[in-house]
Amino acid sequence: MNRWILGLVAGAITVFLAVGCGGGDDSTTTAITKAEFTKQADAICAETKKKREAAVHAMDEKYYEIEGRDTATQAANGQLEAKLAEQMIDSIVPAMEKQLASLEDLGAPAGDEAEVSKIVNSYSSLVDEADKEGFKAMIKYVGITDFENKAKAYGLNCAF
């Protein structure tokens, strides 16, 4: 019976040491290179662009489906267009928020932290503006241009 208890204690100590020591800190990952950052950021931007284009296409389809109807419907098209545009923005903002989180998660190449931070902060401002002002933010185009210019200067292909 003593061997059985001794085996349990030895097993418990082994498990405790394996879990307790954990093999060290996993935070020793290497920094992302600029080439890898650019590749991944461009892929993130391209995915979000596809979602934006799909939302715009869906809005266009709804609008043109209604546009050819009677005169009263055509007179209301200005209101309809505004409503559809807001619905489009409501579907785009979550994709933009996901893009922002993905860009933040990439980190920054060593030595480029300040420059990447400016790009990400610019996009964050654009997302906030779109979330608060809806379609009006997209019409202004100021935030979009600021983000695109910073991204392009860094070598990214993140056209809105």
N, C-alpha and C positions, 0 to 999 in steps of 0.2 A: 504494500500500500504506500510506503514511503517513496518508492520509485514513481508511482503514479502522481503523487503530490509534487515531487521534485520536477517531474516532466511538465506539469501544469505551470509551476512557477517559472521554469526556464522558458516555456513558451510565452508566458505573459511578459516576461522581461524582454524577450526578443521582439515581440510586437511593440512594446512600449518604446524601446530604443529605435526601432524602425520608424515609428510614427513621430516620436519626439525629435529625432535628429533630422529627419526629413530630407537629408541629402543636400542641404545648403539652400541658398537663396536663388530663386528662379529669375531674379530681376537682372541677370547678367546678359541680357540680350544685346546684340550689337545694334548700333544706330543704323537707320535706313540710309542708303546711299541716295544721292540726288537722282540718279537714273531710275532707281527702283521707286522712289517717291513720285517722280514724274509719271512713270508708267501706271502706277496704282491710282494716283490722283486723276489722271486722264480717263482711266476706266470708270472710276466713280462718277466723274462728270458726265461721261457718255451715257451711263445707265440712267442718270437723272434726266438728261436731255431727252432720252427716248420717252420717259414717263411724261415730261412736259409736252412733248410733241403729240403724244397720244391724247392727252387731255385737251389740247387745242383742237385736234382733229375731231374729237367727240363733240366739242362745243360747236364747231363749224357744221357738223352734220345735223345737229339739233336745230341750229339757226336756219340753215338752208332748207330743211324739211318744212319749216313753218313759213319761211319768207314768201313762197309762191302762192300763199293763200289769199283770201279776200282782202279788200282795202282796209277794213277795220283792223285786221291782223297786221297788215303792213304798217299801219300808223302806230301800232303798239310795239313795233320791232325795236325801237330805241330802248324801251324799257326791258324788252325781252333780251336784247343783246347784253345789257348791263347785268341782268340777272344771271344769264348763262356765263358771263365773264367771271362773276363772283363765284359761281359754282366751280368753274374751272380752277380758279385760284385756290379754293378750298380743297380741291383734290391735289393740287401741286405742292402746297405748303408742306404736307407731311413728307413728300419725296425730298423737298429741299432740306428739311430738318434731318432726314436720314443722311443726306449727302454731307451736311455740316458735321454730324457726329462721326461719319466715316473719315472725313478729312482730318478731324481732330485726333482720331484714333491712330492715324498714320504716324504721327510724330513729325519730326523734321530732321533733315540731314544735318550732321554736325557742322556748325558754323553758319547755318542758314535759318536758325531758329527765329530770329527777328523778322526776316523777310517772309517766312512761311506764316508766322503769327499775323502779320499784316494782311496776308491773303485770306486767312481763315477769319480774322476779325471783320474784314470787309464783307465776306460772304455771310457772316453771322448778322451783320447790320442789315443786309439785304433780306435775309429770312425774317428778321424781326419786323422790318418795314412791310413785307408782303403779308405777314400775319396780322399786323395792326391795320394797315390801310387797304388790304385786298388789291383789287385790280388797279386802283389808282397808283399804287407803288410801281407796278409794271409799266404804266404809261409814262411815269416820270423818267424812267430809264437811268436815273443818276446812279443809284446803287448798283445796278447791273453793269454799267460802264466802268465804275470804280473797281469792282471785282474783276471784270474781264481784263482791264488794263494791268492790274497787279499780277494776275495769273499769267498773262501773256508775257510780261516782262521777266517772269521767273522761268518761262519756258513751258508753261502748261497750255494745253488745248482745252480750256474750260469755257468755251463760248456758250453764252446763254441762248 
